[in-house]
Amino acid sequence: MRLKHFCLFIALLSGALFGADFKEGQLWLEINLATESQLSIRPGGNQIVVSENDGLISRTFSGEISVSIVNPEATMYYGILERRDTANEAEFDTLAVPMESFVWEQNQLKIKRELLHFLPQSFSEKQAADEYAACQNIPLSKVMEVHVINSTVKLVDKAGEVCYLETPLRISSAGDLFINGNSLGFTGDFIIKTVKRKLLINHYLPLESYLAGVVQNEIGNSSPVEALKAQTVAARTHALSLLINNRHKADGYDLCNGTHCQVYKGKYLQNKMVISAVEDCAAEVLLANGVIADATYHSSCGGKTDASSAIWKGKPVKHLNGVTCIAEADSLDLSSEVDARKWIDTKIEVAGSSSWERGAMAWEAFISAKELAKNAGIAYINRIEIGQRGRSGRILSLKLIGDKTVNLESEYKIRQAFGNLYSSFFYISGSYRLDEGVVQITPKSSLQIKGKGSGHGVGMCQVGALQMARYGLSYQEILAHYYPDTIISKGWMNE
């Protein structure tokens, strides 16, 4: 179905739903807490005020409220892009849609604002938009989703009273808010939006406050202070890298709160050490040749970190080519089956390490050949072939041969197939033979797996960072070790 014209008061492209802004020397972000068809919001004892974006209409609630969409059929359209202009109020017209995105220019993060001008025709279905574009010889890449900013939502309080407001909505709460029955509470400012026929609730807060809700959930709140600082700089750099990639541009927020971005849980497990660590290295990020570095990290490398180009099949990154983490592993070539097995069987006792560190360093697992075959989507397995290991020892290429042949060409797919292992740095117990560098294994009905490390193995090893901090190294030395050829910089904000 084709709709004749866009209306200015309802048209807002998903990319313009970012809440990011520079205010008072800080970068403010929207962190998604929930995306559902319906939201329940319970205040932890204090009243909450819900207001429309312009602040002219608001409602006060003293108890739990439920929020649902009234007009889900009218929350998204498809338009055909005509041109882009630099955002300027004088250029705005009824067919223009504001859009924001992050860019890195001249060693700084900037928020790029544009006006997208669309053709008068709009469509409720993408197929109709594609057909129209094809008939007009317009590239299909110019067909874009357009989301409604003032979708009506229904709010119902505990007494059954109903009110209707238009999104986006703003909430400010001095006490905890509990969302959809989650036991974690969040305080501060929040934004409710309608995107892709779903309701979003985002936490709106400064980057530094966000980091104070990330660090302890990634490395632990009792970690040595220098490890906390190293984690803070890595997490801040990683967050900026995600923003520059505009990973959640179409989703209505800047960052998610899970492992897809970084684990964010607000004030949960937050303490004075965490807050102090974030403050002591405030605004510091890693740059590589004037560009924001890729500061990815993981739990435990197992001995050596790996190259990003090997793990993710991309272009080589100079500061992510892999380093030795445990000195005893330096003389071994973990890409060879013999040395990989030898190192996995080597016991490493590290003084002061916690139980989760020890568990990430060395582990054992079991899986039946039948379950492995099922995970791979085949009926049975006659032979397993290991084609390649990375410098960290992680298996990068593995073949399962049975009624069909399945090629697993990434460490993530390999560990998923074997039952969600900690890492792909493992070997299968029992005999094997080498045929021109390929490891061939005839599987038994039950497979015993021995391994080291946890995570993808690229960038900073958190277990290694903890040990370096315990040995008295500074966070600058830790970061320089895991991200060589990078520098620490503070001047990245362009306000």
Summary of the structure (lengths in Angstrom):
residues: 495
radius of gyration: 25.8
end to end distance: 42.9
largest distance: 74.6
contacts: 1666
relative contact order: 0.13
helix: 25%
strand: 38%
